[in-house]
Amino acid sequence: MCRLILTLPVLLVGIPALAQDPIPWANKFFSGKAEAPPPVILHDFGTLPKGTVKTYRFQMTNIYAVPMQVQEPKPNCSCVRVVAYTAKMNPKETGRVEIEINTSRVEGPKAVKLPVMFFGRDPKSDEPFYSTAQLEIRTDSRPDIAISPGEVAFGTVPVGKKVSQSVTIVYSGSQRGWKITELGYKKELFDVTADPVNVRGARAAYQLSVALKEAAPAGAFDQQIVLKTNDRDAPILSLSVTGTVQPPFSIRGLDQDGRLNLGKVAIGKSMEQRVIVVGEKSFKVKAVDGQGDGVSVSLLPVDEAPKQVVTIVFAPEKVGPIKKVLTIKTDTGESVSFTVEATAIE
């Protein structure tokens, strides 16, 4: 294999020779620094009860001045799966590799390899280059403590609705008098109780009930319930609680941060883009607050429907960036807001 030296224009550091590097330069995507990265990008979940389901997000940043492709990562154990990953990053863009571990398939200490290959092309020679980042996920699954199911996943819940789920925690170790002594959780979101139950063959068992409050605000949540026990070896356990409280109205056509970015628009020109307002039942858009600085909204007279189209127009009045928060008001008395960003140029 020939040794390829690349001389790409970069943001922070040049891409090194690709052959026989002791530490893959792809690891820098996860450290985000030009300096030498660690040889392994590690996340250790620590000690977990058998059956626990946990997620983790490895953040990554393209520090180079060329677009980078990401090959689908494949862990070397079925106990870990890739939930989502960013397949392409332009210069300075960020991405993620999100994984989930299920310890029902693990007993004792476990280390899972997760190679992540990055590749691109030299803009001058069109020569391909690549490197594989070395990620590792570790845990220690305790067979004497089991949780079933291994997480509380509420999914999507309409705002204002109270829902609950239960999990069973079973201790089958040798410690007499094992018990849960304290619960730690976000009290503005949940009501949580732990009640002793009888399970055949178990030294101790609890039913943990988790209720999502009616007053929980709209949006996604990813929380942990901390269980303090009198366990001599591992006194702290945790349980993941995830879900999304769905507001009465949502908007399609925004980016993942809930924004509408209209990009650069020259003075004297205009840019328009449509978004779709989606409701649980039929409605009409009555008004849109927050217009101004060249941002306006076009509404067409339509009948009530579960979906309504709103056209956003940006006709810049002066050079510079703009940021407006538009609030769409409906005939139900409820509203939904989003941010519009754009830059006016000469």
Secondary structure in CASP SS format (residue, H / E / C, confidence):
PFRMAT SS
TARGET T0000
AUTHOR 0000-0000-0000
METHOD secondary structure of the structure
MODEL  1
M C 1.00
C C 1.00
R C 1.00
L C 1.00
I C 1.00
L C 1.00
T C 1.00
L C 1.00
P C 1.00
V E 1.00
L C 1.00
L C 1.00
V C 1.00
G C 1.00
I C 1.00
P C 1.00
A C 1.00
L C 1.00
A C 1.00
Q C 1.00
D C 1.00
P C 1.00
I C 1.00
P C 1.00
W H 1.00
A H 1.00
N H 1.00
K H 1.00
F H 1.00
F H 1.00
S H 1.00
G C 1.00
K C 1.00
A C 1.00
E C 1.00
A C 1.00
P C 1.00
P C 1.00
P C 1.00
V C 1.00
I E 1.00
L E 1.00
H E 1.00
D E 1.00
F E 1.00
G E 1.00
T E 1.00
L E 1.00
P E 1.00
K E 1.00
G C 1.00
T C 1.00
V E 1.00
K E 1.00
T E 1.00
Y E 1.00
R E 1.00
F E 1.00
Q E 1.00
M E 1.00
T E 1.00
N C 1.00
I C 1.00
Y E 1.00
A C 1.00
V C 1.00
P C 1.00
M E 1.00
Q E 1.00
V E 1.00
Q C 1.00
E C 1.00
P C 1.00
K C 1.00
P C 1.00
N C 1.00
C C 1.00
S C 1.00
C C 1.00
V E 1.00
R E 1.00
V E 1.00
V E 1.00
A E 1.00
Y E 1.00
T C 1.00
A C 1.00
K E 1.00
M E 1.00
N C 1.00
P C 1.00
K C 1.00
E C 1.00
T E 1.00
G E 1.00
R E 1.00
V E 1.00
E E 1.00
I E 1.00
E E 1.00
I E 1.00
N E 1.00
T H 1.00
S H 1.00
R H 1.00
V C 1.00
E C 1.00
G E 1.00
P E 1.00
K E 1.00
A E 1.00
V E 1.00
K E 1.00
L E 1.00
P E 1.00
V E 1.00
M E 1.00
F E 1.00
F E 1.00
G E 1.00
R E 1.00
D C 1.00
P C 1.00
K C 1.00
S C 1.00
D C 1.00
E C 1.00
P E 1.00
F E 1.00
Y E 1.00
S E 1.00
T E 1.00
A E 1.00
Q E 1.00
L E 1.00
E E 1.00
I E 1.00
R E 1.00
T E 1.00
D E 1.00
S E 1.00
R E 1.00
P E 1.00
D E 1.00
I E 1.00
A E 1.00
I E 1.00
S E 1.00
P C 1.00
G C 1.00
E C 1.00
V E 1.00
A E 1.00
F E 1.00
G E 1.00
T E 1.00
V E 1.00
P E 1.00
V C 1.00
G C 1.00
K C 1.00
K C 1.00
V E 1.00
S E 1.00
Q E 1.00
S E 1.00
V E 1.00
T E 1.00
I E 1.00
V E 1.00
Y E 1.00
S C 1.00
G C 1.00
S C 1.00
Q C 1.00
R C 1.00
G C 1.00
W C 1.00
K C 1.00
I E 1.00
T E 1.00
E E 1.00
L E 1.00
G E 1.00
Y C 1.00
K C 1.00
K C 1.00
E C 1.00
L C 1.00
F E 1.00
D E 1.00
V E 1.00
T E 1.00
A E 1.00
D E 1.00
P E 1.00
V C 1.00
N C 1.00
V C 1.00
R C 1.00
G C 1.00
A C 1.00
R C 1.00
A E 1.00
A E 1.00
Y E 1.00
Q E 1.00
L E 1.00
S E 1.00
V E 1.00
A E 1.00
L E 1.00
K C 1.00
E C 1.00
A C 1.00
A C 1.00
P C 1.00
A C 1.00
G E 1.00
A E 1.00
F E 1.00
D E 1.00
Q E 1.00
Q E 1.00
I E 1.00
V E 1.00
L E 1.00
K E 1.00
T E 1.00
N C 1.00
D C 1.00
R C 1.00
D C 1.00
A C 1.00
P C 1.00
I E 1.00
L E 1.00
S E 1.00
L E 1.00
S E 1.00
V E 1.00
T E 1.00
G E 1.00
T E 1.00
V E 1.00
Q E 1.00
P C 1.00
P C 1.00
F E 1.00
S E 1.00
I E 1.00
R E 1.00
G C 1.00
L C 1.00
D C 1.00
Q C 1.00
D C 1.00
G C 1.00
R E 1.00
L E 1.00
N E 1.00
L E 1.00
G E 1.00
K E 1.00
V E 1.00
A E 1.00
I C 1.00
G C 1.00
K C 1.00
S C 1.00
M E 1.00
E E 1.00
Q E 1.00
R E 1.00
V E 1.00
I E 1.00
V E 1.00
V E 1.00
G E 1.00
E E 1.00
K E 1.00
S E 1.00
F E 1.00
K C 1.00
V E 1.00
K E 1.00
A E 1.00
V E 1.00
D E 1.00
G C 1.00
Q C 1.00
G E 1.00
D C 1.00
G C 1.00
V E 1.00
S E 1.00
V E 1.00
S E 1.00
L C 1.00
L C 1.00
P C 1.00
V C 1.00
D C 1.00
E C 1.00
A E 1.00
P E 1.00
K E 1.00
Q E 1.00
V E 1.00
V E 1.00
T E 1.00
I E 1.00
V E 1.00
F E 1.00
A C 1.00
P C 1.00
E C 1.00
K C 1.00
V C 1.00
G E 1.00
P E 1.00
I E 1.00
K E 1.00
K E 1.00
V E 1.00
L E 1.00
T E 1.00
I E 1.00
K E 1.00
T E 1.00
D C 1.00
T C 1.00
G C 1.00
E C 1.00
S E 1.00
V E 1.00
S E 1.00
F E 1.00
T E 1.00
V E 1.00
E E 1.00
A E 1.00
T E 1.00
A E 1.00
I E 1.00
E C 1.00
END
